[in-house]
Amino acid sequence: MPFPPEQVPLFLTVLDSGSFSAAARRLRRVPSAVSMAMGQLEVELGLQLFDRTGREPRPTAAALALEPQARLLAQQLQLLNQQAQALHEGLEQRLTLAIAPELLTTDWTQALRPVVEQYPSLVVEVLAAPQDDALNMLHTGRAQLALVFERPAMDAREDFCEQGHETLVAVMSPQHPWCASQSEGALPALDMSQLATMRQVLVASRDLSLRDTRFVFSHKLWRADNHAAALALIASGLCWGWLPQSLVEAQIARGELLRIPFVNISNGNTLFVDWVWSKERTLGLAASLFVQTLKDRRVQAGSTRSAADAL
């Protein structure tokens, strides 16, 4: 006979309590009712679960053999009940995060930890997409949150919370033709007219009409939809490009990449990194907790930047 699922909590309580009377006190039932229920379970299973010859019933080998699976089933039932309750209260079936690929190496997982602890059955989906594509996924409802660099202008449909900041630097490989054409020693600084003639790779949307003009310096523009492809093109000497300093500083230190010297301007553009969500859609429980965790962390860090500051 199958083990009745509704009897699993009672069975485990008796095992944990050491007696029918102790289990009855924990469950606020009379001992005779607990004893009768265990007796009925033994009849249904055709197994002796407790040896009643002593002062207190002792679990038999059969009971101890069933215990591990019974505990596993109890845990699964608890998770099932929690999931059903959370869905009833507004938990989304899936939490989707769209992340600009250059930001995948940042500390973006910390705010996710309390969400998963609160909702252990939550399904999380992480999608890497160029910034414009990630924001489009946000506005079409494909993602609830997007991690992106600060935008050139605020979108009234969006709200955001700052995660931190990243500095983008212009780099090229020592194998680049311009480097090879220079004499040994420190490289001369480049002006904007020289950069305009050198092939540049830009991490950009798959939609060719979209690009961040803040980082377009060349008339010869290649595009990649992720930083890994852009880095490979730069490292091979085919292009120069802008990449996060945290991503390339090790290669710069090893001499595998060079930070391009500019005339009259510094090579480095520091941008805020923001988690963005849509004001036009109500956030579910998981997304709301994610956002609240972000805000709490920013308060602890002493950051006061807000959407109003960016207008």
C-alpha positions, 0 to 999 in steps of 0.5 A: 500500500502507498504511504499516505502523504498526509501522514508524513508529518505525523510519522516524522513528529513521532520519530523526532519526539521519541514517544506518542505522548511527546508527539501529541503535546507538540501537535496539541492532540491526545496521545491515544489519537496519535497512537491510533493514527500510527496503528492505522498507518501500520495496517495500511502499509502492512509494516510494523513501524514501532516496537511497543514492547517497552515503556516508549515505542521504538522505531523499527528498522522499517520505520528508519528505512522510510525516514529519509524519503519521508523527510525529503517528501516533507521538504518538497511538500513544504516548498510546494505549499510555499510556492502556491502561497507565493503565487497566490500573493503575486510571485512571478513565475520567472524573474528575468534579468537582462544584463549588458554583456560588459557588466556580467563581471560586476557584482550583480548577484548579491541582490539576488541572494535574499530573493532566492532565500525568500522564494526558493522555488523561483525560476531565475533567467539571466539574458546577456544583451547589448544595452539598447536590446536589454532596455527594449526587453525591459519595455516589452515585458520580456525582462523585469529588470535590466543592468545597464550603463547610465543612459545619455538621457532619462526615459520617463518610463523608467526608474532605476537604482544605482549599483555602482560605476564602471570606467570605460577605457579606449584600448588597442593591441600592440599588434595594431598597425598604428603601434607597429608603425611607431618607433620604440618608446612611449607612444605619441598621443592620438588626436580625434582626427587620427582616431576617426580614420582607425577601425573601431569596434563598438559593443552595440545593439543588433538593431543597426539603427541603434548605437551609443554615439558617446563612444563613436569616434571613428568613421570605420565602425565595426559592431559586436553584440558582446564584449568577448567578441569585441575584446577578441577583435581588439586583441588581434590588432584589427580594431581599437575600442572602448571596454570596461577598465575592470575587464582589461586592466589585467591585459594592460598590466601584462602588456597585451593591450595598450591604453591609448594616449589621447591629445588634450583629453584623458582616456577614461569615461566613468559611468554609473551602472544602474538596475532599471525597471519599468514604471509601466508594469507592476513588479512582482514579489521577487522583483520588488524584493530585488529592488528593495535589496538594491535600495537598502544596499545603496543606503548602507553605502551612503549613495543618494543618487536617484532618478530625480538627480539624473533629470 
